[in-house]
Amino acid sequence: MKKTITSFFYEQRVVYLLYLLIVGLAAFTFYLYDLPLMAFADGLLFTLFSLLVYTLMAFYRYIRKQRQLTILTENLVQSEAQALFPRPDTQSEACYQEIIRQLLAETNKERLKGQQAKQEIFDDFGLWMHQIKTPVAALDLLIQTGNSNPQEMKAELFKVNEYLQMMLNYLRQNLDSQDLMIEKLAIDTVVKEVLRKYAFFFSQKNLQLELKQLEGGFVLSDKKWLIFILEQVLFNAIKYTNDGKITITFFENQLDIQDTGMGIRPEDLPRVFEKGYTGYNGREQQRASGLGLYLSQKVAQKIGCRLAIDSTISQGTTVSIFFPKKRPMN
């Protein structure tokens, strides 16, 4: 309480100093004109009483405001904090309160945005966990049955690695311009680098591969993220193609990856890039998390590309990557 009283009188020091100055000038005037001091004393008593009333009222308002400010300090980040602001006594206080209101609104907005992003990560992690269980369960079954076929185990381990890599790239999705290196790339070199990684699956499933017009083709893109997109698209093509071939064609800043797999239903096509959407094929075969194409689309937008899918049931699917003709502005 002593600290509060001291703080109150310090804030009101101008009022009391002004009062003392006025009283001093009045006393000096009475002295100069040789006026009766009894009249001065009466006036002094009246003004002291008025000052005392003012002091009590001002101290009551000061105490109430301090209590409100204390509560406000403890609940500053809550959405209802604005209702705890004390009534401003001056225009300056009103302006300061308005500034604080705007800052609080922005803070709460960012806090809510962070909570939503955190919840999305938890949800997506659940999808990913469901997806990675498939190859892990397959490995477990191979071990339990004593079927230690190296080729089958290698295939399942490769899938686990792919899903781990996908999650790593997902966690790096909040990339900025410093994470991009847009450069002129030879499309055949990038495609062949990805194909070498999946050569085992082409051999395992006896799939044919046809490359068209890749030689001499160049694109403007970020190599690391372009490889990520190609890996997702090519892995899907291999996964949903049991026989036949996969054709990769490049023509005028457009790269097409065409398979002869099971195809995608027409009602699923508009939603294939939605997060968590697996469509009929994914639900039927339990082999999709709904994250691969979603991440590919997000990455494509970052590097200035556009993805499109065309498909016919039982005939196959074509995924097209459209590259920018000029360096994208970030």
N, C-alpha and C positions, 0 to 999 in steps of 0.2 A: 504493500500500500504506500509506503514511504516513497518508493521509486515512482509510483504512479502520480502521487501528489507533486513531486519535484518536476516530473515531466510535464504535468498540466501547467504549472506556473511558468515553466520555461517557454511553453508554446504561447502563453498569454502575456508574456513579458512586455510586449508593446503596449497593451491596454493599461497595465499598471504603471509603466514608466510615463505614459501619456497623462494618466491621472495625477501622478506625483508632480509632473511639470505644471499642469493646470492649477493644482493646489498651491504650488510654490509661487506661480505668477499672481494668483489671487491674494496670497498673503503679502507679497511684495507691494501689490497695488494698495491694499489696505494700509500698509505701513507708510507708503509715500503720501497718501492723502489723509493720514492720521484719522482713519475711520475706526469706529468702535469694533474691537476684536470679538465682542459677544456675537455680533451678526456673522462674522467670519466663522466662529465656532459652531453656530447653528447650521450654517451652510455646510461646514465640514462634516457634521454629524449626518445630515441628510444625504450627502453624496457618499459617505462611507456606508450608510445603510443600503443605498442603491447599488453600490459596488459589491457589497456582501450578497445581496439578492442575485446580482448578475453572476457572481462567482459560484454560488451554489447551483444555479441553473446550468451554467456552462460546465461545471464539474460533473453534474449528472449526465449531460449529453456526452461529455468526454469519456466517462466510465462506460456508458452504453455502447459507444462507438468502438472502444477498445475491445470490449467483449465480442462484438460482432466481427471485428477484424481478426481476433484470435481464432474464432470458430472458422472464419473464412480461410485462414492460413492452413488449418488442419484439413480442410475439405476443398482445397483450391482446384484440384483436378476433376472433381465431380461435376456432372452436368448441371446439377441444381445449385451450384456455388453462386451463380449470379444473384439468386434471391437473397443471399446473405449480405450483400453490399449494404453498408449503412447509407442513410440519406445524405447526399453531398451538401455541405454548407456553403460551398463557393462554386463558381463556374469552373475553376481550375480542377477541383475535386471531381466534378462531373465529367470533365474531359479525360482525366486519368482513369476513372472508372470505365469509361467507354473503351479506352485503349486496352484495359485489362480484360474487358468482356470479349473483345475481338481476339486477343491472344488466347483466352480460355477456349473460345469456340474453335480456333485453329488447332489447339493442343488436343482437345477432345476428338476432333475429326481425325487427327493423325493417330491417336491412341486407338480409336475404333478401327481405323484402316489396318493398323498393326495386328490387332486381335483377329480381324477377318483373314489377313494373310497367314497368320499362324494356324488358324483353324483349317484353312485350305491345305496347308502343308501336311497337317495331321491326316486330313481326308485322303490326300493323294498318296501319302505314305502307306495308308491302309490298302489302297488299290495296288500299289507296287508290291506290298508284302504278299497279297493274294496271288499276284502274278509269279513272283519268284518261288513260291511254294511248289509250283508244278515241276520244274527241273530238279529241285532239291528232293521232292518226293520220288521222282523217277530214279535218282541216284540211290536213294535209300532202298528202293525196291530191288535194284540191281544187286546191291550189296547183300540184302537179306536172302535173295534167291540164289546167291552164289554165281550169278551170271556176270562175270567180270569182263564183259566184252569191251575192249579198249575203245573201239570206235563209238559205241553207244555212250560210254562214260564221257568221252571227249566231247561229244555233241552236247550232252547235258551241262557239262562244266562250261562250255562255251556260252550256252544260254544264260547261265548264272552270271558270267562275266558281263554279258551284254546288258542284263538288267541292272547290274551294279553301276555300269557306265552310264546307263540312262538316268538313274537316280542322281548320280554325280552331276550330270549336265542339267538336270532339273533344279538342283540346288544352286546352280550357277546361272539361273535364268535371269536374275536381276542384273544383267550385264549392262554396261554403259559403253559410250563410244571408245573408251580406253581399252575395252576388251575386244574390239574389232580391228581387223587389219584387212581392209578391202584392197585387193590387188588383182592383177591380171593373171588368170590361171589357165593352164592347158587342161581342158576338160578330160581328155583321154588319160592323162597322168593321174588325175584325182579319181576318176572312175575305176581305173585299173588297180589303184591302191586299195580301194574298198573291196573290189572283187577278189583280190588275193586273200583277204581276211575271211571271205565266205566260200572259198574254193572247196573246202571240205564238204559243205552242205550240197553243193552242186553235184559232187561225186557221189555222196551218200544217197541222194534222191534221184540220181541219174537224169539231171536236168540239163537241157541244152542252153547254150548262151550265144547270143548273136549281138555283135556291136556294129552299129551303122553310123558312118559319117562323124566319128569322134576325132579322127586324125585332123590336126590343123585347126580345131575349134578352141576358142578362147572365151572366157567369161570373166566378169568383174564380180568377185565374191571374197568372203573370208574362208580360207581353206579349212580351218578347224571346224567351223560350224556347217560348212557345206558337206564335209565328210559325215558329220553327225546326221544331217538330213538324209543323205544317201544311204547310210547304214540302216536307218529306221525304215525307209521305203523298201530297200532291197531285202531286208530281213522279213518284212511283211510279205513281199512277193514270193520268197522262198517258202515261208511258213504255210501259205495258203495255196501253193502249187504242188500237187502230188506227182504230176507228170507233164511232159511238154517242154516248153522253153521260156526263157526270159530274154526279151529284146530291149536293148538300150540304144536309143537314137538321139542324135543331136542335130538341130537345124535352126539357124537364125535365133540364137539366144534362148532356145527351148530344148530342154532335155526330157525325153520320154522314157519311162521305165515300164515296159509292158510285159505282163505275164499271161499264162494260159490257165490260170487257176480257177477256183470256184466262183469268183466274181462277187459283187456286192449287190444286195437287193436295192431296187430304186428308192424305196422309202428310207433306207439307211444312208444313202449318198449325201443328202444335205447336212447330215449331222456327224460325218466321220471325223471332223476336226474338233468336235466338242470334247472337253475334258471328261474322261470317265465313260464316254460312250463307246461301247464295243460292238453294237449291232448284232444281227442274227448270227453271223459267223463266229464272233467272239463268244457269245453266250452258248452257242451250240457246242463248240469245241473247247471251251474253257481255256483259251490260249491268249487272251488279250486283257490288258489292263485299261485300255482307253487313254493311255498317256503318250504313246509314241507319236502318233500323227498330230496330237494336240501340241506337243513340244516342237515338232517339226514346223508346224505352221507359225508358232511364236518366233522361232529362230529365223525362219524365212522372212518374216516381216522386219526383223532387226537388221538383216543384211540386204534388204531391198528386193527380195525375191517374192514370187507368188506361186502357191501350190494349187493344183486343180486335179480332180480325179474323175475319170470316166470308167464305167464298168458295166458289164453284161453278165448276167447269171450264167454259169457253166461255160463261159467263153473266156473270161479273164478281166483283168483290171489294168488301166493305164494311169500312171501318176505322172503329171507334167510339172516340171519346174521351169518357171519363166524368170530369166535373169534380166537385170536392168541393163539398158544400153549405155547409161551414164553412171558415174560413181554416185551412189546414194548419199544424200545429205543426212547426217546424224545430228 
